[in-house]
Amino acid sequence: MGFSIVVTDRDGWRKEYPLAKSIIHVGSAPNNEIVLEPAHGGGVAARHVQIIATPQGARLVNIGNSAITVGAAGQNTAQPLAVIDIPTGEVVRIGDYTLTIQTNGTAARAAGSAPASPAASGSGFGVIGLRAAFPVIQLWPDKPLDGTVLVRNLGDKSGAQFKLEVQGLEPPFFEIGPGPVLFPGAEKPVMLRLNHPKHPSPPAGDLRLQIRATAPTAYPDAVATLIQIIQVMPYYHYRLSLEETAP
């Protein structure tokens, strides 16, 4: 069984690298097998990570001078010189870049990155940049969670009107600003507010939000999608009743 590494930069651009060698190096320097260029994302050392192929996926060695996060919600941290096994589908973040290991021939669906649908893997990733930013990922019952969706026009069409959609929560529980009109190279943050449903559905725990961006007039076939994991915190609602019993 073969494996590959899918790299997504801060603008949603994505490239797949096969694990053709037993050991590969990842970093910002041009002599790495996987080069994370500073022009497309910061926070990457010249030689930051060593990836060793294993029968189950890969073993990652942090040889850089800063920590990297592991997991869809960034719940684990690999400090410098740490060694960690990465199974298929796991997400690793190095600076502004996201890396996902996948079995060859299957689609990676990483948090903060787009799934490999026909539109997204075609022209969509060349013309639409999309990423989300939240100060925290916990959605509490007593206050909304405000974040932003950064949309960027990576194509050559002027005055492109972008449209945003959110899936994973019903409309009463989220508010999103209007899609921006952008010139080539321009980007704009769009407000996204999440409200706790205070309801059994969705249940407490990880909630998979899918944010989808299109530009129907400027780029009719382009679709960019990212996945954002939000932790829905528990909501407790009790009712107390008293009954009189016979002595």
C-alpha positions in Angstrom: 0.0 0.0 0.0 1.4 3.4 -1.0 1.1 6.7 1.0 1.4 10.3 0.1 1.6 13.7 1.8 -1.0 16.4 0.9 0.3 19.9 1.6 -2.1 22.8 1.8 -0.9 26.4 2.2 -2.6 29.4 3.9 -4.5 30.3 0.7 -5.9 26.8 0.1 -3.4 25.9 -2.7 -2.8 22.1 -2.5 -0.2 19.7 -3.8 0.3 15.9 -3.2 3.7 14.4 -2.7 4.2 10.6 -2.9 6.2 8.9 -0.1 8.5 7.4 -2.7 11.5 7.4 -0.4 11.9 5.8 3.0 13.0 9.2 4.5 12.1 12.6 3.2 12.7 16.1 4.6 10.3 19.0 4.8 11.2 22.7 5.3 11.6 26.1 3.7 15.0 25.4 2.1 15.1 24.3 -1.6 17.1 21.2 -0.8 14.2 19.5 0.9 12.0 16.9 -0.8 9.0 18.9 0.2 9.6 22.6 0.1 7.2 24.9 2.1 8.0 28.2 0.4 8.1 31.3 2.6 6.1 33.2 0.0 3.1 31.0 0.7 3.4 30.7 4.5 5.6 31.4 7.4 6.7 29.7 10.6 8.7 27.0 8.8 12.4 26.3 9.5 14.9 25.6 6.7 14.7 21.9 7.6 11.8 21.4 9.9 10.6 17.8 9.7 11.9 14.4 8.8 9.2 11.9 7.6 10.0 8.2 7.7 7.6 5.8 5.9 6.1 3.0 8.0 3.6 0.2 7.1 0.8 2.1 8.9 1.6 5.6 7.5 4.6 7.7 8.6 6.8 8.6 11.6 7.5 12.2 12.0 10.6 13.7 13.6 10.5 17.4 14.5 14.1 18.5 13.7 13.2 22.2 13.7 13.5 24.8 16.4 9.7 25.3 17.0 6.8 23.1 18.0 4.3 21.7 15.4 0.7 20.8 16.1 -0.9 17.4 15.4 -4.6 16.6 15.1 -7.6 18.1 13.3 -8.2 20.6 16.2 -4.5 21.0 17.0 -5.0 19.1 20.2 -1.5 17.6 20.4 1.9 19.3 20.2 5.3 17.9 18.9 8.1 19.8 20.5 11.6 20.0 18.8 13.3 16.6 18.7 9.9 14.8 19.4 9.1 11.7 17.4 5.4 10.8 16.7 3.7 8.2 14.6 1.2 9.7 12.1 -1.6 7.3 10.9 -3.5 7.7 7.7 -5.8 10.8 7.7 -3.9 12.6 10.5 -3.3 16.3 10.2 0.0 18.1 11.0 0.5 21.8 11.0 3.9 23.4 10.4 3.6 27.2 10.6 1.0 28.3 8.0 1.0 24.9 6.2 -1.2 21.8 6.8 0.1 18.3 6.0 -2.1 15.3 5.8 -1.0 11.7 5.2 -3.3 9.6 3.0 -3.4 6.3 1.2 -2.8 6.7 -2.5 -6.0 6.9 -4.4 -8.1 8.2 -1.5 -9.1 11.8 -0.7 -7.7 13.6 2.2 -10.2 15.7 4.2 -8.1 17.8 6.6 -9.4 20.5 8.9 -8.7 23.9 7.3 -8.2 22.3 3.9 -10.5 21.4 1.1 -11.7 17.9 0.1 -10.5 16.4 -3.2 -13.7 16.9 -5.2 -13.5 17.2 -9.0 -14.0 21.0 -8.9 -11.7 21.6 -5.9 -8.9 19.6 -7.3 -9.3 21.3 -10.7 -9.5 25.0 -11.3 -11.0 25.9 -7.9 -7.8 25.7 -6.0 -6.0 27.9 -8.6 -8.5 30.8 -8.4 -10.0 30.8 -4.9 -8.1 31.0 -1.7 -10.0 30.1 1.5 -9.1 29.8 5.1 -10.8 30.3 8.5 -9.5 31.8 11.7 -11.1 31.5 15.2 -9.6 32.8 18.4 -10.7 29.5 20.1 -12.5 26.4 18.9 -14.8 25.9 21.9 -18.5 27.0 21.4 -20.0 27.7 24.8 -23.7 28.1 25.5 -23.5 31.5 27.1 -21.7 33.4 24.3 -21.3 33.3 20.5 -18.0 32.4 18.8 -16.8 35.0 16.4 -14.3 34.1 13.6 -13.4 35.1 10.1 -13.2 33.4 6.7 -10.5 34.9 4.6 -11.4 34.8 0.9 -8.7 35.6 -1.8 -9.0 36.0 -5.5 -6.1 33.9 -6.9 -7.4 34.2 -10.5 -7.2 36.9 -13.1 -10.8 38.0 -13.2 -11.5 41.6 -12.0 -14.5 42.4 -9.7 -15.1 38.7 -9.0 -18.2 38.2 -6.7 -17.7 35.3 -4.3 -20.4 33.4 -2.5 -20.0 31.6 0.8 -21.9 28.7 2.3 -21.7 27.0 5.7 -22.8 23.4 6.3 -22.8 21.5 9.6 -25.0 24.0 11.5 -28.6 25.1 10.7 -28.9 28.8 9.7 -30.4 29.9 13.0 -27.1 29.0 14.7 -24.7 30.8 12.5 -24.4 34.2 10.8 -22.0 34.9 7.9 -21.3 38.1 6.2 -21.8 38.7 2.5 -19.4 37.3 -0.1 -16.8 39.9 -1.1 -16.1 41.4 -4.6 -12.4 41.1 -5.2 -9.8 42.1 -7.8 -7.0 39.7 -8.7 -4.6 39.2 -5.7 -7.0 40.9 -3.3 -8.3 39.2 -0.1 -11.0 40.1 2.4 -12.1 38.7 5.8 -15.7 37.8 6.1 -17.3 37.6 9.6 -18.6 34.2 10.7 -20.5 34.0 14.1 -21.5 30.7 15.6 -24.2 30.4 18.3 -24.6 27.4 20.5 -27.7 25.4 19.5 -28.6 24.5 23.2 -30.2 21.3 21.8 -29.3 17.6 21.6 -28.5 17.9 17.9 -25.7 18.5 17.2 -24.4 16.7 20.3 -21.6 18.0 22.4 -18.2 17.2 21.1 -16.4 17.8 17.8 -18.5 19.5 15.1 -17.3 19.4 11.5 -18.1 22.7 9.8 -17.8 22.8 6.0 -17.2 26.3 4.5 -17.7 26.5 0.7 -16.7 29.3 -1.6 -17.7 29.8 -5.2 -17.6 32.6 -7.8 -20.4 31.6 -10.2 -19.9 34.4 -12.7 -16.2 34.9 -12.7 -15.1 31.3 -12.2 -18.2 29.1 -13.0 -16.4 25.7 -12.4 -14.4 26.7 -9.3 -15.2 25.5 -5.8 -13.0 25.8 -2.7 -14.0 24.0 0.5 -12.4 23.9 3.9 -13.2 22.0 7.0 -13.2 23.7 10.4 -13.5 21.6 13.6 -15.4 23.3 16.4 -15.9 21.8 19.9 -19.5 22.1 21.0 -19.4 22.4 24.8 -22.1 20.7 26.9 -25.4 22.4 27.7 -27.2 21.3 30.8 -30.9 21.9 31.1 -32.8 20.4 34.0 -36.4 20.6 35.3 -37.2 20.0 38.9 -40.6 19.0 40.0 -41.9 18.2 43.5 -44.6 15.6 44.3 -46.4 15.2 47.5 -46.4 11.6 48.8 -48.8 10.1 51.2 -47.5 9.6 54.8 
